Amino acid sequence: MNKKVLLTMIILMVAFLVAIYLAKLISPAWIVGIASTPDIISVGTFVDSHWWIRISIGLIFCFVTLWFYSCAVLRKWYLNWKELIAVFISVFILSLIGEFMSQYSVWANIMVMIIIPTIFKANMIDFAFVCGIHFSAQIFSLGIRDIGLLTPSYNFATLLILAVDVYIWLGLLYAFQNYRKKEE
């Protein structure tokens, strides 16, 4: 991918994030209303009540999150086979912890996001940059105007819509880190 395409992607993701945050700041009830329609709640409830669907979708989202995160921290377009194996093992372990010891799930995720870059000798400045922005985006996403408290139903689909900006941030970090790599 050339620098012009990357820069266009970065600009579009920033514009989308600004629009999302403006909407969340100006009218949090409107955003919660969109994410809490009866159809979305029924889809989310369906996913949450079917173990295999919930696990499968959770594995996919966990893999995508760790893959984008790892690529951003390592400033790579894609992971080599050793890194992919580490991500797959991490996803498997995180899903087991999330399913059987959910009270430790957040800490396990944080540990994996520290361990993976350390194992692959990532630049610690890149690690601090990506990790800091990623965690800040997660906290900020539902914390804006107490959107998390306004939500009537916590199910898979509703939370995915309310936290879509976190995934956009990961895409932005992935593109930005690779853009910076091209500049060097």
C-alpha positions as CSV (number, residue, x, y, z in Angstrom):
1,M,0.0,0.0,0.0
2,N,1.4,3.4,-0.9
3,K,1.7,6.4,1.4
4,K,-1.1,8.3,-0.3
5,V,-3.6,5.5,0.2
6,L,-2.5,5.1,3.8
7,L,-2.9,8.8,4.5
8,T,-6.4,8.8,3.0
9,M,-7.3,5.8,5.2
10,I,-6.0,7.6,8.3
11,I,-7.9,10.8,7.4
12,L,-11.1,8.9,6.9
13,M,-10.8,7.0,10.2
14,V,-10.0,10.2,12.1
15,A,-13.1,11.9,10.5
16,F,-15.2,8.9,11.4
17,L,-13.9,9.0,15.0
18,V,-14.6,12.7,15.3
19,A,-18.2,12.1,14.0
20,I,-18.8,9.3,16.5
21,Y,-17.4,11.3,19.4
22,L,-19.4,14.4,18.5
23,A,-22.5,12.3,18.3
24,K,-21.7,10.7,21.7
25,L,-21.1,14.1,23.3
26,I,-24.0,15.9,21.8
27,S,-26.7,13.2,22.1
28,P,-25.7,10.1,24.0
29,A,-29.3,9.1,24.3
30,W,-29.5,9.0,20.5
31,I,-26.5,6.7,20.2
32,V,-27.8,4.4,23.0
33,G,-31.2,4.4,21.2
34,I,-29.6,3.3,17.9
35,A,-27.6,0.5,19.7
36,S,-30.7,-0.6,21.7
37,T,-33.3,-1.1,19.1
38,P,-35.4,-4.3,19.6
39,D,-33.8,-5.9,16.6
40,I,-30.3,-5.3,17.8
41,I,-31.2,-6.4,21.3
42,S,-32.7,-9.6,20.0
43,V,-29.6,-10.4,17.8
44,G,-27.4,-9.7,20.8
45,T,-29.5,-11.8,23.1
46,F,-29.5,-14.6,20.5
47,V,-25.7,-14.6,20.3
48,D,-25.4,-14.4,24.1
49,S,-27.7,-17.3,24.7
50,H,-26.1,-19.7,22.2
51,W,-22.7,-20.9,23.5
52,W,-21.1,-21.9,20.2
53,I,-22.1,-18.7,18.5
54,R,-20.9,-16.5,21.4
55,I,-17.6,-18.4,21.6
56,S,-17.0,-18.3,17.8
57,I,-17.7,-14.6,17.5
58,G,-15.7,-13.9,20.6
59,L,-12.7,-15.9,19.1
60,I,-13.0,-13.9,15.9
61,F,-13.1,-10.5,17.6
62,C,-10.3,-11.5,20.0
63,F,-8.1,-12.7,17.1
64,V,-8.8,-9.5,15.0
65,T,-8.1,-7.3,18.0
66,L,-4.8,-9.0,18.9
67,W,-3.7,-9.2,15.3
68,F,-4.3,-5.4,14.7
69,Y,-2.8,-4.6,18.0
70,S,0.3,-6.8,17.4
71,C,0.8,-5.5,13.9
72,A,0.5,-1.9,15.1
73,V,3.0,-2.4,18.0
74,L,5.5,-4.3,15.8
75,R,4.9,-1.8,12.8
76,K,4.1,-4.7,10.4
77,W,1.5,-5.2,7.7
78,Y,1.1,-8.8,8.8
79,L,2.5,-11.2,11.3
80,N,4.9,-14.0,10.5
81,W,4.0,-17.6,11.4
82,K,5.7,-17.5,14.8
83,E,3.8,-14.4,15.8
84,L,0.5,-15.8,14.4
85,I,1.0,-19.0,16.5
86,A,1.5,-16.8,19.6
87,V,-1.6,-14.8,18.8
88,F,-3.7,-18.0,18.3
89,I,-2.4,-19.5,21.5
90,S,-3.2,-16.2,23.3
91,V,-6.7,-16.1,21.9
92,F,-7.3,-19.7,23.0
93,I,-6.1,-19.0,26.5
94,L,-8.0,-15.8,26.7
95,S,-11.2,-17.5,25.6
96,L,-10.8,-20.2,28.2
97,I,-10.2,-17.7,30.9
98,G,-13.1,-15.6,29.7
99,E,-15.4,-18.6,29.8
100,F,-14.4,-20.3,33.0
101,M,-12.8,-17.6,35.1
102,S,-14.4,-14.4,33.8
103,Q,-13.4,-12.4,36.9
104,Y,-9.8,-12.6,35.6
105,S,-10.6,-11.9,32.0
106,V,-9.6,-8.2,32.0
107,W,-6.3,-8.8,33.7
108,A,-5.5,-11.7,31.4
109,N,-6.2,-9.5,28.3
110,I,-3.9,-6.8,29.7
111,M,-1.2,-9.3,30.4
112,V,-1.4,-10.7,26.9
113,M,-1.2,-7.2,25.5
114,I,2.0,-6.7,27.5
115,I,3.6,-10.2,26.9
116,I,3.1,-10.4,23.1
117,P,5.1,-7.2,22.3
118,T,7.7,-8.2,24.9
119,I,8.2,-11.7,23.4
120,F,8.7,-10.3,19.9
121,K,11.0,-7.5,21.1
122,A,8.8,-4.6,20.0
123,N,10.1,-1.0,20.4
124,M,8.9,0.0,23.8
125,I,8.0,3.5,22.6
126,D,5.7,2.0,20.0
127,F,4.3,-0.3,22.6
128,A,3.6,2.5,25.0
129,F,2.0,4.6,22.3
130,V,-0.3,1.9,20.9
131,C,-1.1,0.4,24.3
132,G,-1.9,3.8,25.8
133,I,-4.1,4.9,23.0
134,H,-5.9,1.5,22.8
135,F,-6.7,1.4,26.6
136,S,-7.7,5.1,26.7
137,A,-10.0,4.5,23.7
138,Q,-11.7,1.6,25.6
139,I,-12.2,3.6,28.7
140,F,-13.3,6.7,26.8
141,S,-15.7,4.8,24.5
142,L,-18.4,4.0,27.1
143,G,-17.4,6.7,29.6
144,I,-18.4,9.6,27.3
145,R,-21.4,11.2,29.0
146,D,-22.0,8.0,30.9
147,I,-23.2,6.1,27.8
148,G,-22.4,2.8,29.6
149,L,-24.9,3.7,32.4
150,L,-27.6,4.7,29.9
151,T,-27.6,1.4,28.1
152,P,-30.7,-0.7,29.0
153,S,-29.4,-4.0,27.7
154,Y,-25.8,-5.3,27.8
155,N,-25.6,-7.8,25.1
156,F,-23.1,-8.6,22.4
157,A,-24.6,-6.6,19.6
158,T,-25.4,-3.5,21.7
159,L,-21.9,-3.3,23.2
160,L,-20.3,-3.9,19.8
161,I,-22.1,-0.9,18.3
162,L,-21.4,1.3,21.3
163,A,-17.7,0.4,21.2
164,V,-17.2,0.4,17.4
165,D,-14.8,3.4,17.9
166,V,-12.3,1.1,19.8
167,Y,-12.0,-1.1,16.6
168,I,-11.7,2.0,14.5
169,W,-8.9,3.2,16.8
170,L,-7.1,-0.2,16.3
171,G,-7.4,0.2,12.5
172,L,-6.1,3.8,12.8
173,L,-3.1,2.7,14.9
174,Y,-2.4,-0.1,12.5
175,A,-2.4,2.3,9.5
176,F,-0.6,5.1,11.3
177,Q,2.2,2.8,12.6
178,N,2.7,1.4,9.1
179,Y,2.6,4.9,7.6
180,R,5.4,6.0,10.1
181,K,7.3,2.9,9.1
182,K,7.1,3.9,5.4
183,E,8.4,7.4,6.3
184,E,11.6,6.1,8.0
